[in-house]
């Protein structure tokens, strides 16, 4: 990570004072070091966001709906991003319906965002880790489309202020999400997306399937294809080899989706 050093140095040179360039280099280095540490942790977590409380989900999707509606309309990209977060949070069908209702509640005119965020801070965002996660998930939705509007940035900063999140942390989170977004649009990202599509296909599922549906499909296919299940019928070598191949395919597909969607 070196962009902080580059930008800091150029900003310092623009003042025509060498010591400002040195200062810019130092501050940029600090930013890059913090960004790199956070980015490594961000990548290790991947899609895993773990279990959160119902209150966390309520406040999150209300704020998400409000933020998505800030520019006047909710885009398809924002809706897809919100849906993916529902999957990553491991929400069941009834919880998904509640999350959608909370999202719609946040969209309504006059929604009391400031009051909601303050209550969220008191009830379910007591730790710095939960506050950072809350902001990160909000940013993933609003950054799903381009560009980020001025009024949207104003709302994000209101949330940051109430959650004691500074501009450096906000900039790092935004940079990480944009980096992931850029990866998904790259050839490597295309290949990764193809692997994910292949995993869904191997399980006979689509990205809209719930975590429970994916688990059931995995168990059903393993029960049907596992070599031990068909050994009693004295299959020939070709049938047994195909059963072993299919079992590996199903297991690999499930492990990938399990990690991406935080399936427990």
Residue pairs with C-beta under 8 A, 6 or more apart in sequence:
1 32
1 33
1 35
1 36
1 39
2 32
3 28
3 32
3 175
4 27
4 28
4 29
4 30
4 31
4 32
4 35
5 25
5 28
5 29
5 32
6 28
7 24
7 28
8 23
8 24
8 25
8 26
8 27
8 28
8 29
8 31
9 21
9 24
9 25
9 28
10 24
11 20
11 24
12 20
12 21
12 22
12 23
12 24
12 25
13 20
13 21
13 24
15 21
31 168
31 171
31 172
34 168
34 172
35 172
35 175
35 176
38 172
38 173
38 176
39 172
39 176
39 179
42 176
46 259
46 260
47 88
47 259
47 260
47 261
47 262
48 88
48 259
48 262
49 85
49 88
49 89
49 133
49 137
49 262
50 262
51 90
51 264
52 60
52 89
52 124
52 130
52 133
53 124
54 95
54 98
55 120
55 123
55 124
56 120
56 124
56 125
56 130
56 134
57 89
57 91
57 95
57 98
57 99
57 102
58 98
58 102
59 116
59 117
59 119
59 120
59 123
59 124
59 125
59 134
60 85
60 134
60 137
60 138
61 82
61 99
61 100
61 102
61 103
61 106
62 102
62 103
62 105
62 106
62 111
62 116
63 106
63 113
63 116
63 117
63 120
63 134
63 138
63 159
64 82
64 85
64 103
64 106
64 137
64 138
64 141
65 74
65 102
65 103
65 104
65 105
65 106
65 107
65 111
66 106
66 107
66 111
66 113
66 155
67 106
67 138
67 141
67 142
67 152
67 155
67 156
68 74
68 75
68 78
68 79
68 82
68 103
68 106
68 107
68 141
68 142
69 106
69 107
70 149
70 151
70 152
70 155
71 149
71 151
71 152
74 107
75 144
75 145
77 144
77 145
78 141
78 142
78 144
78 145
80 144
81 140
81 141
81 144
82 99
82 103
82 141
83 208
84 207
85 137
85 140
85 141
86 95
86 96
86 99
87 207
87 210
87 211
87 261
88 260
88 261
88 262
89 262
90 211
90 261
90 262
90 263
90 264
91 99
92 210
92 211
92 212
93 210
96 210
105 111
106 113
106 116
113 155
113 158
113 159
114 158
114 162
117 158
117 159
117 162
117 163
118 162
120 134
121 131
121 162
121 163
124 130
125 131
125 134
125 163
128 164
131 163
131 164
131 165
132 165
132 169
132 173
134 163
135 156
135 159
135 160
135 163
135 165
135 170
135 173
136 173
136 177
138 156
138 159
139 156
139 173
139 174
139 177
140 177
142 148
142 152
142 156
143 174
143 177
143 178
143 181
144 181
156 170
157 170
159 165
160 166
160 167
160 170
182 189
183 189
183 192
184 192
184 193
195 256
196 256
196 257
196 260
198 253
199 252
199 253
199 254
199 256
199 257
200 206
200 207
200 209
200 253
200 257
202 249
202 250
202 252
202 253
203 214
203 217
203 218
203 221
203 250
203 253
203 254
203 257
204 217
204 221
205 213
205 214
205 217
205 257
209 217
211 261
211 263
211 264
214 254
214 257
214 261
214 263
215 263
218 250
218 253
218 254
221 246
221 250
222 247
222 250
222 251
223 229
225 243
225 246
225 247
225 250
226 243
226 247
227 240
227 243
227 244
227 247
229 243
230 239
230 240
230 243
231 240
235 243
257 263
